[in-house]
């Protein structure tokens, strides 16, 4: 009999040691696919699940580095070829009995932070810290993958007790909300009658479940580059075109965009890099920024203002510009039927002692893109929070998570599978 608790922890610890950022998760994808195929799943890869026209924020140089790292770690060239250069996969299982098609989604990428060297940090104490400098599973996606794999194992072992079909989506590039749009646009979840996904910890502690988090903000992520002309800053500054000055003015104007009376808005310029030297008129400037809105129309309002500012500043400073969308997520509301079912299942899960019907998520998650795609095609979708105690906040180098909560998250998914396809 499979010890699912042991499987949950062992997988998470192995995955924690080898984090990979979005669109470079080739070793991670191979790890997932190898297990899925051993349990009898058909697994789809590459352009079977990714629409290249909807890929956001994929850096070809980083992709090639990811492939090189995977090959170094023993992934075969034939598997790399099978991916067509795209990470992530979708596992398919047909029980052979008539019933609904249920899809689950688990994200697989890491965060670009260094894991702490503090000897009291559990991954350091117990020997499973990140072996990839500058990268860490600091958001719990290692546990998401492990929960998804353990669910897949459970479904395969209980196939005879279930009906219908299952699709398990292991999604790349959630950080920066870059990956879901390409999977949604492939049409792979269009036939799903039910769609479920979750986040571990975040806004809830061990023993808690949030059945219907609200406040999933729409967002658009942009990279903006201003191109000017260098010149000697002392002798002939008039011959230059100052890209840094353009970018700084753009930042100030963006922060002054009037907030929308119809709901929450956000804007952040996360990075600004510019210039070549102290005595050179800066000829280039690169900005990474994001806007968010409570609804799609409010987010579009913020995004349109950003584009107008970039265009106007470029004209005013006589520089050229490029603006590229690097990610997107939408607002999302659970289908009531699934939220109520999640509450029913939570009441049966050992260790869950607090069930919150709702709660303010207050951020963005690109599962919203997949959930809305399913709803648009007549299916029902829900996103929920599986509580887990944290050693520090998400995206911090000292982040760690209560491994005892993994079984509760797994039990929620298995319970929903039995409810929907039992």
C-alpha positions, -999 to 999 in steps of 0.1 A, spaced: 0 0 0 14 33 -10 25 57 18 13 89 3 26 110 32 61 97 26 58 103 -11 46 139 -6 76 148 15 103 129 -4 93 144 -38 91 179 -24 126 176 -9 141 164 -41 124 191 -61 135 217 -36 171 210 -43 168 217 -81 147 248 -86 143 262 -122 128 295 -132 99 299 -156 103 284 -192 136 267 -181 121 238 -161 134 210 -183 149 189 -155 117 194 -134 95 185 -164 115 153 -170 112 144 -133 74 148 -135 70 130 -169 91 100 -158 69 94 -128 36 100 -147 45 75 -175 55 49 -149 20 51 -136 4 46 -170 -4 81 -180 -4 95 -215 17 127 -213 15 156 -237 44 180 -242 55 209 -263 31 225 -288 5 199 -279 -1 219 -248 16 253 -255 4 278 -281 36 297 -290 17 328 -300 5 332 -264 39 326 -247 49 355 -224 83 364 -210 103 335 -225 140 343 -228 157 321 -254 191 325 -238 178 313 -205 159 285 -222 192 272 -237 209 274 -203 181 254 -189 184 227 -215 222 226 -209 217 222 -172 191 194 -177 214 175 -200 242 179 -175 219 164 -148 211 133 -169 181 143 -190 182 127 -224 185 146 -256 155 126 -269 134 140 -241 146 176 -248 136 171 -284 101 159 -273 96 192 -254 101 213 -286 118 238 -263 88 243 -240 85 231 -204 54 218 -186 32 189 -194 -4 175 -192 -11 140 -180 -42 122 -194 -60 92 -179 -92 77 -191 -110 54 -166 -129 37 -195 -162 45 -178 -185 73 -188 -182 104 -166 -170 140 -164 -136 153 -175 -119 168 -145 -87 189 -148 -63 199 -121 -35 224 -123 -1 226 -105 26 252 -112 63 241 -114 86 271 -115 108 287 -88 116 322 -76 149 340 -84 162 344 -49 191 330 -29 182 305 -2 194 316 32 226 302 47 211 302 82 221 269 97 187 268 116 168 269 82 152 234 79 165 227 44 200 235 56 196 214 88 182 184 70 202 185 38 178 195 10 186 232 3 187 246 -32 217 234 -52 211 261 -78 226 294 -66 203 323 -71 172 302 -74 148 288 -48 114 272 -44 104 301 -22 67 301 -30 58 265 -24 57 253 -60 79 223 -51 51 212 -28 25 219 -55 43 196 -79 46 169 -52 9 172 -44 0 169 -81 22 139 -86 9 122 -55 -27 129 -67 -18 114 -101 -4 83 -84 -35 80 -63 -59 83 -93 -39 56 -112 -41 33 -82 -78 39 -77 -88 40 -114 -113 12 -110 -132 31 -84 -135 62 -105 -152 72 -138 -146 97 -166 -114 113 -176 -86 132 -158 -63 159 -170 -35 170 -147 -17 202 -159 18 209 -147 22 245 -157 55 263 -163 62 300 -156 36 310 -131 59 336 -115 53 367 -135 20 351 -147 36 340 -179 26 304 -185 -11 299 -182 -21 319 -213 -1 297 -236 -16 265 -221 -52 280 -222 -47 290 -258 -37 255 -268 -73 244 -260 -62 215 -238 -87 223 -210 -116 233 -233 -134 200 -227 -131 201 -189 -163 198 -170 -145 207 -138 -113 225 -131 -95 229 -98 -63 244 -86 -49 258 -53 -20 276 -36 -4 263 -5 0 285 26 -1 322 14 -30 335 35 -38 305 56 -20 284 83 -18 247 88 -53 233 95 -71 260 75 -88 259 41 -100 289 22 -127 276 -2 -133 307 -23 -106 334 -21 -116 367 -37 -96 397 -48 -76 379 -76 -65 410 -95 -61 413 -132 -26 422 -142 -4 430 -172 34 428 -171 55 449 -194 91 454 -204 98 489 -218 131 498 -235 140 534 -245 167 538 -271 185 572 -274 219 583 -286 252 585 -267 273 617 -266 300 633 -245 283 646 -214 307 676 -211 317 686 -246 285 679 -266 255 668 -245 232 684 -271 242 657 -296 229 629 -273 193 617 -267 189 608 -230 171 575 -226 176 575 -188 159 609 -185 131 596 -206 127 565 -184 128 586 -152 101 609 -164 80 579 -175 82 564 -140 71 597 -124 41 600 -148 32 563 -144 30 567 -106 7 597 -112 -19 578 -132 -53 587 -116 -66 557 -97 -99 543 -109 -131 550 -90 -145 516 -100 -122 494 -80 -86 486 -69 -56 496 -90 -19 489 -87 12 499 -106 48 491 -98 81 498 -117 102 470 -103 135 477 -121 151 505 -141 185 499 -156 202 525 -178 234 541 -190 269 533 -200 291 556 -179 294 587 -157 303 610 -186 282 595 -213 247 606 -222 227 574 -215 216 558 -248 195 530 -234 171 524 -205 152 492 -196 121 491 -173 102 461 -159 68 471 -147 33 458 -139 -2 471 -136 -31 455 -118 -68 461 -116 -98 447 -98 -115 440 -131 -104 435 -167 -117 469 -177 -98 486 -148 -66 468 -156 -70 478 -193 -74 514 -181 -41 512 -163 -23 495 -192 -36 520 -217 -23 549 -196 11 532 -194 13 528 -232 2 564 -237 29 577 -213 56 556 -230 46 569 -264 44 605 -253 77 605 -234 95 589 -263 82 616 -286 91 644 -261 126 632 -255 132 622 -292 140 586 -283 126 554 -297 109 527 -276 98 491 -275 71 478 -252 66 440 -248 39 423 -227 56 397 -205 27 383 -185 -10 384 -179 -37 373 -154 -74 380 -151 -99 383 -124 -117 351 -113 -146 340 -93 -152 304 -82 -183 285 -93 -205 283 -62 -211 246 -67 -174 237 -65 -168 261 -35 -196 244 -16 -182 210 -25 -147 220 -13 -163 229 21 -180 195 23 -147 177 15 -127 198 40 -151 187 68 -139 151 62 -102 157 60 -82 149 92 -62 179 105 -84 206 90 -99 225 119 -108 258 103 -128 262 71 -130 298 58 -157 302 31 -138 331 16 -109 355 21 -91 383 3 -63 369 -19 -51 404 -28 -27 394 -56 -26 379 -91 -24 342 -101 -25 331 -137 -46 300 -129 -73 326 -134 -67 325 -172 -72 287 -172 -102 288 -149 -119 315 -170 -112 295 -202 -129 265 -187 -159 286 -176 -161 302 -211 -165 267 -226 -193 256 -202 -173 240 -174 -170 249 -137 -138 261 -120 -125 268 -86 -93 280 -69 -87 274 -32 -61 279 -5 -46 249 14 -32 264 46 4 257 58 26 274 85 55 294 71 90 300 84 90 333 65 69 351 39 67 338 3 95 349 -21 120 353 8 152 334 11 143 320 45 109 307 33 100 272 44 67 254 48 51 229 71 54 196 54 27 182 77 2 202 57 9 185 25 -13 155 33 -43 178 40 -38 194 6 -36 160 -11 -67 147 8 -86 178 -5 -78 169 -41 -84 132 -37 -117 140 -19 -128 162 -48 -118 136 -74 -140 111 -56 -169 136 -54 -167 146 -90 -156 113 -106 -165 87 -81 
